[in-house]
Amino acid sequence: MLAAERRGHVLAAVVSRGAVRVADLAAELGVSEMTIRRDLDQLETDGELSKVHGGAVRMDGEPAGRGLEPPSSLKAAREPDAKRAIAGAALPMIEDGMTVAIGAGTTTLELARLLRGRDIAVVTNSVSIFQLLTDPSDSYLAAASVQLTGGQRTPSDALVGPIANSALERYRTDRAFVGTHGIDPTAGFTTPNLGEAETNRKLLSTARSTVVLADHTKYDEIGAHLFAEFDQIDRLVTDDGLPTVARTELADLTVLTIAEGRPR
């Protein structure tokens, strides 16, 4: 595991639990306690958490995780019902015969699950989405109908960097779907990963119509890197956990679709 990915795990644990112990993190990640202490030192220097005796605590009231992307395995466990509902609400936006671009992410992966067997073409920078759509053990798309960009893999399962960006410059799609780390009416749509921000911009630029899929927990979060202003996004699909005030605020900025986030 790369240091950046490991620190993403550590920071995600601090943010979700409020407090962590060095011994517990070392056991969970299979590394030495000294390695965890060095990670905590770096995260404290970056202003992401506060160290305490034997562990660390969340910096309440401060932006958490602005510079680090949690691993996809951790993000997948958050708001699963809302993500499935969002994917269901986005599905009618994809018609047979379309070419769609789908960015990496746990909510976009749920959308991809609903597209198996459809008469569409897909461009993606997600290994997980590519594997899901081309898996011959289930309903799948013809291999020639799913294009994977290539590139450097991030902790959030996105392929990014010059290779991914160069590939996307050559595509033209009908509609693009991306997830986001943060939604803020002033800051826009953001991610902690610089490479992912650049590749998201390229992916969105392929499409005639752009859609962001994001559950309500992303509202009022800000990552370190902007990938889209509100005037660059045609529609935001979120779930009914979004507060009323936020719905009003966001509806003034873009077309808003609210999906019922209850289990199905």
SVG drawing of the C-alpha trace seen along z (x, -y; Angstrom):
<svg xmlns="http://www.w3.org/2000/svg" viewBox="-38 -31 46 48">
<polyline fill="none" stroke="black" stroke-width="0.4" points="0.0,0.0 1.4,-3.4 1.9,-6.0 -0.8,-8.3 -3.3,-5.5 -2.5,-4.4 -2.9,-8.0 -6.2,-8.1 -7.3,-5.1 -6.0,-6.7 -7.7,-10.0 -11.0,-8.4 -10.9,-6.4 -10.4,-9.6 -13.1,-11.5 -15.7,-8.6 -14.9,-7.6 -13.9,-10.9 -10.8,-9.4 -8.4,-6.5 -5.7,-4.6 -2.3,-4.0 -2.3,-0.3 -5.7,0.3 -4.7,-1.4 -1.5,0.5 -3.4,3.8 -6.0,2.9 -3.5,1.9 -0.8,4.5 2.0,2.0 4.1,1.0 3.0,-1.5 6.0,-3.7 4.6,-3.9 1.2,-5.0 2.8,-7.6 4.7,-9.0 1.5,-9.1 -0.2,-11.0 2.7,-13.4 2.3,-14.2 -1.5,-14.5 -1.2,-16.9 1.4,-19.0 -1.1,-19.2 -3.8,-20.4 -6.0,-17.3 -6.2,-16.1 -4.9,-16.6 -2.6,-14.1 -3.2,-13.0 -1.5,-10.5 -1.7,-7.1 -3.7,-8.3 -5.4,-11.2 -8.8,-13.0 -10.8,-14.8 -10.4,-18.6 -14.0,-19.5 -15.0,-22.6 -12.2,-22.4 -12.3,-21.0 -11.4,-17.3 -9.7,-15.4 -9.5,-18.3 -6.2,-17.1 -6.7,-13.3 -9.0,-11.0 -10.5,-8.1 -10.1,-4.6 -13.0,-3.4 -13.6,-0.5 -14.4,-2.9 -16.5,-5.2 -18.6,-2.3 -19.8,-1.6 -21.2,-5.1 -24.9,-5.8 -25.3,-2.7 -29.1,-3.0 -28.8,-6.7 -26.3,-5.8 -28.5,-3.1 -31.5,-5.5 -29.4,-8.2 -28.3,-5.7 -32.0,-4.8 -32.9,-8.4 -30.1,-8.9 -30.9,-5.9 -33.7,-7.5 -31.2,-10.0 -29.5,-7.2 -31.2,-6.2 -30.4,-3.2 -27.8,-4.1 -26.1,-6.8 -22.4,-7.0 -21.9,-8.0 -18.8,-8.9 -18.8,-7.6 -16.2,-8.8 -14.8,-6.6 -16.7,-6.6 -18.9,-4.5 -22.1,-6.2 -21.3,-6.0 -20.5,-2.3 -24.1,-1.9 -25.2,-3.5 -23.0,-1.2 -24.7,1.9 -28.0,0.8 -26.4,0.5 -25.4,4.1 -26.9,5.5 -28.0,2.1 -27.5,1.0 -25.0,-1.8 -21.3,-2.6 -19.4,-3.6 -16.1,-5.5 -14.8,-5.3 -11.6,-5.9 -12.7,-3.3 -11.3,0.2 -14.2,1.3 -16.8,0.0 -15.0,1.5 -14.8,4.9 -18.5,4.7 -19.7,3.9 -17.6,6.4 -17.9,9.4 -19.2,12.3 -20.6,14.1 -23.5,11.7 -25.4,9.4 -22.7,7.3 -21.9,5.0 -19.8,6.1 -16.2,5.5 -15.9,3.1 -18.6,0.9 -16.7,0.2 -13.5,-1.9 -11.1,-2.2 -8.8,-5.2 -5.7,-3.8 -3.6,-6.0 -2.4,-6.0 -4.7,-4.5 -5.8,-6.5 -7.1,-5.3 -10.6,-6.1 -10.2,-3.7 -9.8,-6.4 -7.4,-6.2 -5.9,-9.7 -2.9,-11.5 -1.6,-12.3 -2.5,-9.0 -6.1,-9.2 -6.4,-12.8 -5.0,-12.2 -7.4,-9.4 -10.4,-11.5 -9.5,-14.3 -10.3,-12.0 -13.8,-11.1 -17.2,-12.8 -20.1,-11.6 -23.8,-12.3 -23.7,-12.6 -21.1,-12.4 -21.7,-11.3 -19.2,-11.9 -19.2,-11.8 -17.6,-14.3 -15.9,-14.6 -17.5,-17.9 -20.3,-20.3 -20.2,-23.9 -22.3,-26.7 -19.2,-29.0 -16.3,-26.5 -18.1,-24.4 -17.5,-20.6 -14.2,-19.5 -11.9,-16.5 -8.8,-16.1 -6.9,-14.5 -5.3,-16.9 -5.0,-14.2 -8.6,-13.2 -9.7,-16.8 -7.9,-17.2 -9.2,-14.0 -12.8,-14.8 -12.5,-18.1 -11.4,-16.2 -14.2,-13.6 -16.9,-16.3 -15.6,-18.1 -16.3,-15.1 -20.1,-15.4 -23.0,-17.5 -24.6,-17.2 -23.1,-16.8 -24.4,-15.2 -23.0,-15.0 -24.2,-12.1 -23.6,-12.8 -25.3,-11.8 -26.3,-14.5 -23.1,-14.0 -21.1,-15.7 -22.9,-19.0 -20.8,-21.6 -17.6,-19.6 -14.7,-21.1 -11.8,-19.2 -8.5,-20.8 -9.0,-20.9 -11.9,-22.3 -13.0,-20.3 -16.3,-22.0 -18.1,-25.3 -21.9,-25.1 -22.4,-26.7 -20.5,-23.7 -22.9,-21.1 -26.4,-20.6 -27.9,-18.5 -27.1,-17.4 -28.7,-14.2 -28.7,-13.7 -30.9,-12.0 -33.6,-13.2 -31.3,-13.5 -30.2,-16.9 -31.6,-19.6 -34.3,-21.9 -32.1,-25.0 -29.4,-23.3 -32.0,-22.2 -33.1,-25.8 -29.5,-27.0 -28.5,-24.4 -31.6,-24.7 -30.7,-28.3 -27.4,-27.1 -28.3,-24.0 -31.1,-21.6 -31.6,-19.5 -33.0,-15.9 -33.9,-14.5 -34.0,-10.7 -35.7,-8.9 -32.8,-7.4 -34.8,-4.7 -33.9,-1.1 -35.6,0.7"/>
</svg>
